[in-house]
Amino acid sequence: MIPAQGDPTHWLFLISGAVLGLGILASFWRLVRGPSLADRVVALDLIGYLIIGLMVVLSIVTNRETFLFVPVVAALILFLGTAAFAIYLERRRQG
């Protein structure tokens, strides 16, 4: 349930959604334009974390704690993916 227009959390949802949306657009630009593979992976990782931020804001605004389980699991998976990619790049440079 998204709050009514007069509710203060309505503005929280709108402003934070707009800022996170702009961040996603900027990260998508870096994903498409990035000069190296590492830039593209970092941009993709940032898009994932910004989407997690949107899920957290939605959980706060709707006052539902059950929505917080998905962002926590997604953040752990994103972190493991980033760590695995860093290991891959390090081995690729050495070998």
N, CA, C and O atoms as a GROMACS GRO file, in nm:
protein
  380
    1MET      N    1   0.083  -0.117   0.000
    1MET     CA    2   0.000   0.000   0.000
    1MET      C    3   0.089   0.125   0.000
    1MET      O    4   0.161   0.150   0.097
    2ILE      N    5   0.084   0.200  -0.104
    2ILE     CA    6   0.162   0.323  -0.112
    2ILE      C    7   0.085   0.433  -0.038
    2ILE      O    8  -0.037   0.443  -0.053
    3PRO      N    9   0.156   0.514   0.041
    3PRO     CA   10   0.086   0.613   0.124
    3PRO      C   11   0.016   0.720   0.043
    3PRO      O   12   0.046   0.744  -0.074
    4ALA      N   13  -0.080   0.785   0.110
    4ALA     CA   14  -0.158   0.891   0.046
    4ALA      C   15  -0.070   1.013   0.022
    4ALA      O   16   0.039   1.024   0.076
    5GLN      N   17  -0.120   1.104  -0.059
    5GLN     CA   18  -0.040   1.220  -0.100
    5GLN      C   19   0.000   1.310   0.016
    5GLN      O   20   0.110   1.366   0.011
    6GLY      N   21  -0.081   1.326   0.118
    6GLY     CA   22  -0.048   1.416   0.228
    6GLY      C   23   0.048   1.355   0.329
    6GLY      O   24   0.102   1.427   0.413
    7ASP      N   25   0.071   1.226   0.322
    7ASP     CA   26   0.158   1.158   0.417
    7ASP      C   27   0.305   1.195   0.390
    7ASP      O   28   0.346   1.198   0.274
    8PRO      N   29   0.385   1.222   0.495
    8PRO     CA   30   0.527   1.258   0.474
    8PRO      C   31   0.608   1.148   0.406
    8PRO      O   32   0.704   1.176   0.335
    9THR      N   33   0.569   1.022   0.428
    9THR     CA   34   0.645   0.914   0.363
    9THR      C   35   0.621   0.912   0.213
    9THR      O   36   0.701   0.854   0.139
   10HIS      N   37   0.514   0.974   0.168
   10HIS     CA   38   0.490   0.984   0.025
   10HIS      C   39   0.604   1.062  -0.042
   10HIS      O   40   0.653   1.022  -0.148
   11TRP      N   41   0.647   1.171   0.021
   11TRP     CA   42   0.758   1.250  -0.034
   11TRP      C   43   0.888   1.174  -0.024
   11TRP      O   44   0.973   1.185  -0.113
   12LEU      N   45   0.907   1.097   0.083
   12LEU     CA   46   1.027   1.013   0.094
   12LEU      C   47   1.034   0.916  -0.021
   12LEU      O   48   1.140   0.899  -0.083
   13PHE      N   49   0.922   0.854  -0.050
   13PHE     CA   50   0.917   0.758  -0.159
   13PHE      C   51   0.946   0.824  -0.293
   13PHE      O   52   1.022   0.770  -0.374
   14LEU      N   53   0.887   0.940  -0.318
   14LEU     CA   54   0.906   1.007  -0.446
   14LEU      C   55   1.049   1.058  -0.464
   14LEU      O   56   1.109   1.037  -0.570
   15ILE      N   57   1.103   1.124  -0.363
   15ILE     CA   58   1.237   1.182  -0.376
   15ILE      C   59   1.343   1.074  -0.384
   15ILE      O   60   1.431   1.078  -0.471
   16SER      N   61   1.336   0.976  -0.294
   16SER     CA   62   1.438   0.870  -0.297
   16SER      C   63   1.425   0.785  -0.422
   16SER      O   64   1.525   0.738  -0.476
   17GLY      N   65   1.302   0.764  -0.468
   17GLY     CA   66   1.284   0.689  -0.592
   17GLY      C   67   1.343   0.762  -0.712
   17GLY      O   68   1.402   0.700  -0.800
   18ALA      N   69   1.325   0.893  -0.714
   18ALA     CA   70   1.381   0.972  -0.825
   18ALA      C   71   1.533   0.972  -0.822
   18ALA      O   72   1.597   0.958  -0.927
   19VAL      N   73   1.592   0.989  -0.704
   19VAL     CA   74   1.738   0.990  -0.693
   19VAL      C   75   1.796   0.854  -0.729
   19VAL      O   76   1.894   0.845  -0.803
   20LEU      N   77   1.736   0.747  -0.677
   20LEU     CA   78   1.785   0.613  -0.710
   20LEU      C   79   1.763   0.582  -0.858
   20LEU      O   80   1.846   0.515  -0.920
   21GLY      N   81   1.654   0.630  -0.914
   21GLY     CA   82   1.631   0.611  -1.057
   21GLY      C   83   1.734   0.682  -1.143
   21GLY      O   84   1.781   0.627  -1.243
   22LEU      N   85   1.771   0.804  -1.105
   22LEU     CA   86   1.878   0.874  -1.177
   22LEU      C   87   2.011   0.801  -1.165
   22LEU      O   88   2.089   0.795  -1.260
   23GLY      N   89   2.035   0.746  -1.048
   23GLY     CA   90   2.157   0.666  -1.029
   23GLY      C   91   2.158   0.543  -1.118
   23GLY      O   92   2.262   0.506  -1.174
   24ILE      N   93   2.044   0.480  -1.131
   24ILE     CA   94   2.035   0.362  -1.218
   24ILE      C   95   2.060   0.402  -1.364
   24ILE      O   96   2.129   0.330  -1.436
   25LEU      N   97   2.003   0.514  -1.406
   25LEU     CA   98   2.026   0.560  -1.544
   25LEU      C   99   2.173   0.592  -1.569
   25LEU      O  100   2.228   0.557  -1.673
   26ALA      N  101   2.238   0.659  -1.473
   26ALA     CA  102   2.380   0.691  -1.488
   26ALA      C  103   2.465   0.564  -1.490
   26ALA      O  104   2.561   0.554  -1.565
   27SER      N  105   2.429   0.468  -1.406
   27SER     CA  106   2.503   0.342  -1.404
   27SER      C  107   2.481   0.264  -1.533
   27SER      O  108   2.573   0.199  -1.583
   28PHE      N  109   2.360   0.271  -1.586
   28PHE     CA  110   2.334   0.202  -1.712
   28PHE      C  111   2.416   0.264  -1.825
   28PHE      O  112   2.463   0.193  -1.914
   29TRP      N  113   2.433   0.395  -1.821
   29TRP     CA  114   2.517   0.461  -1.921
   29TRP      C  115   2.661   0.410  -1.912
   29TRP      O  116   2.726   0.386  -2.014
   30ARG      N  117   2.711   0.394  -1.789
   30ARG     CA  118   2.847   0.343  -1.771
   30ARG      C  119   2.855   0.197  -1.814
   30ARG      O  120   2.958   0.153  -1.865
   31LEU      N  121   2.748   0.122  -1.793
   31LEU     CA  122   2.745  -0.018  -1.835
   31LEU      C  123   2.757  -0.030  -1.986
   31LEU      O  124   2.829  -0.115  -2.037
   32VAL      N  125   2.686   0.055  -2.057
   32VAL     CA  126   2.689   0.052  -2.203
   32VAL      C  127   2.819   0.111  -2.256
   32VAL      O  128   2.876   0.060  -2.352
   33ARG      N  129   2.866   0.218  -2.195
   33ARG     CA  130   2.978   0.296  -2.248
   33ARG      C  131   3.114   0.256  -2.193
   33ARG      O  132   3.217   0.288  -2.252
   34GLY      N  133   3.116   0.185  -2.077
   34GLY     CA  134   3.241   0.158  -2.005
   34GLY      C  135   3.355   0.110  -2.093
   34GLY      O  136   3.337   0.020  -2.175
   35PRO      N  137   3.473   0.168  -2.075
   35PRO     CA  138   3.584   0.130  -2.161
   35PRO      C  139   3.640  -0.009  -2.130
   35PRO      O  140   3.697  -0.073  -2.218
   36SER      N  141   3.626  -0.056  -2.008
   36SER     CA  142   3.684  -0.187  -1.976
   36SER      C  143   3.578  -0.278  -1.917
   36SER      O  144   3.468  -0.236  -1.880
   37LEU      N  145   3.613  -0.406  -1.910
   37LEU     CA  146   3.523  -0.505  -1.853
   37LEU      C  147   3.498  -0.478  -1.705
   37LEU      O  148   3.386  -0.497  -1.656
   38ALA      N  149   3.600  -0.434  -1.634
   38ALA     CA  150   3.583  -0.404  -1.492
   38ALA      C  151   3.486  -0.289  -1.470
   38ALA      O  152   3.406  -0.294  -1.377
   39ASP      N  153   3.490  -0.186  -1.554
   39ASP     CA  154   3.395  -0.075  -1.544
   39ASP      C  155   3.252  -0.124  -1.564
   39ASP      O  156   3.161  -0.081  -1.493
   40ARG      N  157   3.234  -0.212  -1.659
   40ARG     CA  158   3.100  -0.264  -1.686
   40ARG      C  159   3.047  -0.348  -1.572
   40ARG      O  160   2.929  -0.341  -1.537
   41VAL      N  161   3.134  -0.429  -1.513
   41VAL     CA  162   3.090  -0.513  -1.400
   41VAL      C  163   3.058  -0.428  -1.278
   41VAL      O  164   2.961  -0.456  -1.208
   42VAL      N  165   3.138  -0.327  -1.251
   42VAL     CA  166   3.110  -0.238  -1.139
   42VAL      C  167   2.979  -0.163  -1.162
   42VAL      O  168   2.902  -0.145  -1.067
   43ALA      N  169   2.952  -0.121  -1.284
   43ALA     CA  170   2.826  -0.052  -1.315
   43ALA      C  171   2.708  -0.147  -1.295
   43ALA      O  172   2.604  -0.107  -1.242
   44LEU      N  173   2.722  -0.271  -1.338
   44LEU     CA  174   2.615  -0.368  -1.319
   44LEU      C  175   2.592  -0.397  -1.171
   44LEU      O  176   2.478  -0.413  -1.127
   45ASP      N  177   2.700  -0.403  -1.095
   45ASP     CA  178   2.691  -0.423  -0.951
   45ASP      C  179   2.620  -0.304  -0.885
   45ASP      O  180   2.537  -0.323  -0.797
   46LEU      N  181   2.654  -0.184  -0.928
   46LEU     CA  182   2.591  -0.065  -0.872
   46LEU      C  183   2.442  -0.060  -0.905
   46LEU      O  184   2.362  -0.018  -0.821
   47ILE      N  185   2.404  -0.101  -1.025
   47ILE     CA  186   2.263  -0.108  -1.060
   47ILE      C  187   2.190  -0.203  -0.966
   47ILE      O  188   2.079  -0.174  -0.920
   48GLY      N  189   2.252  -0.316  -0.937
   48GLY     CA  190   2.192  -0.411  -0.844
   48GLY      C  191   2.173  -0.352  -0.706
   48GLY      O  192   2.068  -0.370  -0.645
   49TYR      N  193   2.274  -0.282  -0.655
   49TYR     CA  194   2.263  -0.221  -0.523
   49TYR      C  195   2.162  -0.106  -0.520
   49TYR      O  196   2.095  -0.086  -0.418
   50LEU      N  197   2.150  -0.032  -0.628
   50LEU     CA  198   2.050   0.074  -0.633
   50LEU      C  199   1.908   0.017  -0.635
   50LEU      O  200   1.817   0.074  -0.576
   51ILE      N  201   1.891  -0.095  -0.704
   51ILE     CA  202   1.760  -0.162  -0.702
   51ILE      C  203   1.730  -0.215  -0.563
   51ILE      O  204   1.615  -0.212  -0.519
   52ILE      N  205   1.832  -0.264  -0.493
   52ILE     CA  206   1.814  -0.306  -0.354
   52ILE      C  207   1.771  -0.186  -0.270
   52ILE      O  208   1.684  -0.200  -0.183
   53GLY      N  209   1.830  -0.071  -0.295
   53GLY     CA  210   1.789   0.051  -0.224
   53GLY      C  211   1.644   0.084  -0.249
   53GLY      O  212   1.573   0.126  -0.157
   54LEU      N  213   1.598   0.068  -0.372
   54LEU     CA  214   1.456   0.092  -0.402
   54LEU      C  215   1.367  -0.006  -0.326
   54LEU      O  216   1.260   0.032  -0.278
   55MET      N  217   1.410  -0.132  -0.316
   55MET     CA  218   1.330  -0.229  -0.241
   55MET      C  219   1.323  -0.194  -0.093
   55MET      O  220   1.219  -0.211  -0.030
   56VAL      N  221   1.433  -0.145  -0.038
   56VAL     CA  222   1.434  -0.106   0.103
   56VAL      C  223   1.343   0.015   0.126
   56VAL      O  224   1.269   0.019   0.224
   57VAL      N  225   1.349   0.113   0.037
   57VAL     CA  226   1.261   0.229   0.050
   57VAL      C  227   1.115   0.186   0.040
   57VAL      O  228   1.031   0.235   0.115
   58LEU      N  229   1.085   0.097  -0.049
   58LEU     CA  230   0.948   0.046  -0.062
   58LEU      C  231   0.905  -0.024   0.066
   58LEU      O  232   0.790  -0.011   0.109
   59SER      N  233   0.996  -0.099   0.126
   59SER     CA  234   0.965  -0.166   0.252
   59SER      C  235   0.939  -0.066   0.364
   59SER      O  236   0.849  -0.086   0.446
   60ILE      N  237   1.017   0.040   0.368
   60ILE     CA  238   0.997   0.143   0.472
   60ILE      C  239   0.865   0.216   0.451
   60ILE      O  240   0.791   0.238   0.547
   61VAL      N  241   0.837   0.253   0.329
   61VAL     CA  242   0.717   0.331   0.300
   61VAL      C  243   0.590   0.249   0.325
   61VAL      O  244   0.492   0.301   0.380
   62THR      N  245   0.592   0.123   0.286
   62THR     CA  246   0.473   0.040   0.306
   62THR      C  247   0.467  -0.020   0.445
   62THR      O  248   0.366  -0.081   0.482
   63ASN      N  249   0.572  -0.003   0.525
   63ASN     CA  250   0.577  -0.051   0.663
   63ASN      C  251   0.561  -0.202   0.671
   63ASN      O  252   0.490  -0.253   0.757
   64ARG      N  253   0.628  -0.273   0.581
   64ARG     CA  254   0.625  -0.419   0.580
   64ARG      C  255   0.767  -0.472   0.594
   64ARG      O  256   0.851  -0.451   0.507
   65GLU      N  257   0.792  -0.539   0.704
   65GLU     CA  258   0.926  -0.592   0.730
   65GLU      C  259   0.958  -0.712   0.642
   65GLU      O  260   1.075  -0.743   0.620
   66THR      N  261   0.857  -0.780   0.593
   66THR     CA  262   0.881  -0.899   0.513
   66THR      C  263   0.950  -0.868   0.381
   66THR      O  264   1.013  -0.956   0.322
   67PHE      N  265   0.939  -0.744   0.334
   67PHE     CA  266   1.007  -0.707   0.210
   67PHE      C  267   1.158  -0.696   0.227
   67PHE      O  268   1.230  -0.689   0.128
   68LEU      N  269   1.208  -0.695   0.349
   68LEU     CA  270   1.352  -0.676   0.371
   68LEU      C  271   1.434  -0.803   0.350
   68LEU      O  272   1.556  -0.794   0.338
   69PHE      N  273   1.371  -0.919   0.347
   69PHE     CA  274   1.446  -1.042   0.329
   69PHE      C  275   1.506  -1.052   0.189
   69PHE      O  276   1.619  -1.099   0.172
   70VAL      N  277   1.432  -1.010   0.090
   70VAL     CA  278   1.480  -1.017  -0.049
   70VAL      C  279   1.602  -0.927  -0.071
   70VAL      O  280   1.699  -0.973  -0.131
   71PRO      N  281   1.602  -0.801  -0.028
   71PRO     CA  282   1.721  -0.718  -0.048
   71PRO      C  283   1.845  -0.770   0.025
   71PRO      O  284   1.956  -0.756  -0.025
   72VAL      N  285   1.827  -0.830   0.142
   72VAL     CA  286   1.942  -0.883   0.215
   72VAL      C  287   2.005  -0.998   0.137
   72VAL      O  288   2.127  -1.004   0.122
   73VAL      N  289   1.923  -1.088   0.089
   73VAL     CA  290   1.975  -1.202   0.011
   73VAL      C  291   2.036  -1.153  -0.120
   73VAL      O  292   2.142  -1.202  -0.160
   74ALA      N  293   1.972  -1.058  -0.185
   74ALA     CA  294   2.026  -1.005  -0.311
   74ALA      C  295   2.159  -0.936  -0.288
   74ALA      O  296   2.249  -0.949  -0.371
   75ALA      N  297   2.174  -0.863  -0.178
   75ALA     CA  298   2.302  -0.796  -0.149
   75ALA      C  299   2.412  -0.898  -0.126
   75ALA      O  300   2.525  -0.879  -0.171
   76LEU      N  301   2.382  -1.007  -0.056
   76LEU     CA  302   2.483  -1.111  -0.035
   76LEU      C  303   2.525  -1.176  -0.166
   76LEU      O  304   2.643  -1.202  -0.188
   77ILE      N  305   2.429  -1.202  -0.252
   77ILE     CA  306   2.461  -1.262  -0.382
   77ILE      C  307   2.543  -1.166  -0.468
   77ILE      O  308   2.638  -1.208  -0.534
   78LEU      N  309   2.507  -1.038  -0.466
   78LEU     CA  310   2.584  -0.939  -0.543
   78LEU      C  311   2.727  -0.928  -0.491
   78LEU      O  312   2.821  -0.918  -0.570
   79PHE      N  313   2.743  -0.931  -0.359
   79PHE     CA  314   2.877  -0.924  -0.302
   79PHE      C  315   2.961  -1.045  -0.343
   79PHE      O  316   3.077  -1.031  -0.380
   80LEU      N  317   2.902  -1.163  -0.336
   80LEU     CA  318   2.976  -1.284  -0.375
   80LEU      C  319   3.013  -1.282  -0.523
   80LEU      O  320   3.121  -1.326  -0.561
   81GLY      N  321   2.922  -1.231  -0.605
   81GLY     CA  322   2.952  -1.219  -0.748
   81GLY      C  323   3.066  -1.122  -0.775
   81GLY      O  324   3.150  -1.148  -0.861
   82THR      N  325   3.069  -1.012  -0.704
   82THR     CA  326   3.176  -0.914  -0.720
   82THR      C  327   3.310  -0.972  -0.674
   82THR      O  328   3.412  -0.952  -0.739
   83ALA      N  329   3.307  -1.043  -0.562
   83ALA     CA  330   3.431  -1.104  -0.512
   83ALA      C  331   3.481  -1.210  -0.610
   83ALA      O  332   3.602  -1.220  -0.635
   84ALA      N  333   3.390  -1.289  -0.666
   84ALA     CA  334   3.431  -1.391  -0.763
   84ALA      C  335   3.489  -1.326  -0.888
   84ALA      O  336   3.585  -1.378  -0.945
   85PHE      N  337   3.432  -1.216  -0.933
   85PHE     CA  338   3.484  -1.147  -1.050
   85PHE      C  339   3.622  -1.089  -1.023
   85PHE      O  340   3.709  -1.090  -1.110
   86ALA      N  341   3.644  -1.037  -0.902
   86ALA     CA  342   3.775  -0.983  -0.867
   86ALA      C  343   3.880  -1.094  -0.867
   86ALA      O  344   3.992  -1.074  -0.913
   87ILE      N  345   3.844  -1.210  -0.817
   87ILE     CA  346   3.937  -1.325  -0.819
   87ILE      C  347   3.966  -1.365  -0.964
   87ILE      O  348   4.081  -1.396  -0.998
   88TYR      N  349   3.863  -1.366  -1.047
   88TYR     CA  350   3.883  -1.399  -1.188
   88TYR      C  351   3.978  -1.301  -1.256
   88TYR      O  352   4.068  -1.342  -1.330
   89LEU      N  353   3.960  -1.171  -1.232
   89LEU     CA  354   4.048  -1.072  -1.294
   89LEU      C  355   4.192  -1.086  -1.244
   89LEU      O  356   4.286  -1.070  -1.322
   90GLU      N  357   4.209  -1.116  -1.117
   90GLU     CA  358   4.343  -1.133  -1.063
   90GLU      C  359   4.413  -1.254  -1.124
   90GLU      O  360   4.531  -1.247  -1.159
   91ARG      N  361   4.342  -1.364  -1.138
   91ARG     CA  362   4.402  -1.484  -1.199
   91ARG      C  363   4.430  -1.462  -1.348
   91ARG      O  364   4.529  -1.513  -1.401
   92ARG      N  365   4.344  -1.386  -1.414
   92ARG     CA  366   4.364  -1.359  -1.555
   92ARG      C  367   4.488  -1.273  -1.578
   92ARG      O  368   4.560  -1.290  -1.676
   93ARG      N  369   4.513  -1.180  -1.485
   93ARG     CA  370   4.631  -1.094  -1.496
   93ARG      C  371   4.759  -1.174  -1.471
   93ARG      O  372   4.861  -1.150  -1.536
   94GLN      N  373   4.754  -1.266  -1.376
   94GLN     CA  374   4.874  -1.345  -1.342
   94GLN      C  375   4.907  -1.449  -1.447
   94GLN      O  376   5.024  -1.475  -1.475
   95GLY      N  377   4.806  -1.508  -1.507
   95GLY     CA  378   4.828  -1.619  -1.598
   95GLY      C  379   4.828  -1.578  -1.737
   95GLY      O  380   4.846  -1.661  -1.826
   0.00000   0.00000   0.00000
